[in-house]
Amino acid sequence: MEFVVSRDPLLRFEHLLPSLSRKLLPCPVEGRETTYHFWARNALYHGLRFLGLSSGNKVLVPAFHCRTVVEPVIQFGCEVVFYNIHQDGTIDFEDLAGKIDLQTKALLAIHYFGVLQPVQQLRRFCQEHGLFFIEDCAHILCGDIDGEAIGSFGDISIFSWRKFFPMPDGGLLVRNRDFSQASIAWESLDVWVQMKIIKNLIEQAMHDCTRQGKKVSLPPDTDVSPSEILSSEDGNENSQVTANNQVAEFDYSQVNWPMSQWSQSILKNIDLPSIVQKRKDNTRVLFTAMSELADVHPWGSVGETSLCTWAFPIVASTRRDLHVKLRKRGIQAFSWDGVIHPALALEKFPEAKFLYEHLVLLPNQQSLSQHDIHLVIEGVKDVVSGGDCSQQAVRS
Ligand SMILES: Cc1ncc(COP(=O)(O)O)c(C=O)c1O
């Protein structure tokens, strides 16, 4: 089944042409040393190297996470210590403070889908405890907090721009300190990988050509079994109705890969300000609509910032199947229930468990029309009311 409302933006052939106007790649924090990696997880791995961490050091990582941030830390040789995240997405500083010992060297904090962490408090906390601050901005395209660029607060920060643009790969490492003694031993992508990327891009551009400008309607709902809600492994036959359809592994053999030249071309061709604006507009409409519903609500402080985010987070307190039902109707909502790292003892973190089970991410990407956003809103209303107004929503 193809999604009617996709979470991925459209790729156009002109994105693939060499850029005549822009020579340099855009960056989220002006004036800072930025490197362009194949994945953000690789950027994190190299960030740990730049910080000078070594085997046996402990790194504090939130219990609510995607396993792609945990695995690079483990494979680097550090020990991961999980800390609690409250149900509103904020850091539990009390829990954090109780987990520090002499081996603890760094704290990784995630700005979740627009729920920002208190960067000044985190900076002070890290200074007091002699920790490096790793700012994970994978869910934010760019923006600022009180006039300072997001990603400029940590000793290092990472971004995952492949989530925002129609490009196959792309993660960024921003260094906010001088680490001139360390470097990256870049390896070029092998021919096979490059050919695969080209093939996929051409197929995607052709496919997206037919998707563009199409007025679409949602299929009616069908029954969803509990196994579909719980099953979310990559590549299974239910992948279009479950949460996790990304590659969530860390592959050490790829750690020195740069961002591919095709992703770099796409990045040079995109119109960043208009994408930022479009995503913010979509987010605002979703926020207003979701704030009016009884059984779901926008997550935490998400309405207080106007950052450009990867997706729009809502909490469906009383149900676990909202994203599954939406996917059944052709709306590519997702959750994080399939991306928990196996090292996490989930029963010790009931608040994170709640979030894995109840936080749902709605598409807000730049290629969505007002009609698409309308379909998302009506789809959510329809599912939470238990009715079937999806066809009416399309006709109106
Ligand atoms: C919070 C967070 N950090 C880092 C990453 C890793 O990004 P990438 O998939 O580009 O390696 C992800 C992936 O989804 C993420 O959710």
The ligand as an SDF file (V2000), in Angstrom:
LIG
                    3D

 16 16  0  0  0  0  0  0  0  0999 V2000
   17.1950   11.5660   18.1930 C   0  0  0  0  0  0  0  0  0  0  0  0
   17.9540   10.9430   17.0630 C   0  0  0  0  0  0  0  0  0  0  0  0
   19.2860   11.1380   16.9990 N   0  0  0  0  0  0  0  0  0  0  0  0
   20.0230   10.5990   16.0060 C   0  0  0  0  0  0  0  0  0  0  0  0
   19.4280    9.8330   15.0250 C   0  0  0  0  0  0  0  0  0  0  0  0
   20.2830    9.2320   13.9480 C   0  0  0  0  0  0  0  0  0  0  0  0
   20.0270    9.8210   12.7100 O   0  0  0  0  0  0  0  0  0  0  0  0
   20.4500    9.0350   11.3800 P   0  0  0  0  0  0  0  0  0  0  0  0
   19.3120    8.1160   11.0930 O   0  0  0  0  0  0  0  0  0  0  0  0
   20.6270   10.0920   10.3350 O   0  0  0  0  0  0  0  0  0  0  0  0
   21.7000    8.3030   11.6670 O   0  0  0  0  0  0  0  0  0  0  0  0
   18.0540    9.6030   15.0460 C   0  0  0  0  0  0  0  0  0  0  0  0
   17.4220    8.7840   14.0070 C   0  0  0  0  0  0  0  0  0  0  0  0
   16.2410    8.7310   13.8250 O   0  0  0  0  0  0  0  0  0  0  0  0
   17.2910   10.1800   16.0930 C   0  0  0  0  0  0  0  0  0  0  0  0
   15.9710   10.0100   16.1560 O   0  0  0  0  0  0  0  0  0  0  0  0
  1  2  1  0
  2  3  1  0
  2 15  2  0
  3  4  2  0
  4  5  1  0
  5  6  1  0
  5 12  2  0
  6  7  1  0
  7  8  1  0
  8  9  2  0
  8 10  1  0
  8 11  1  0
 12 13  1  0
 12 15  1  0
 13 14  2  0
 15 16  1  0
M  END
$$$$
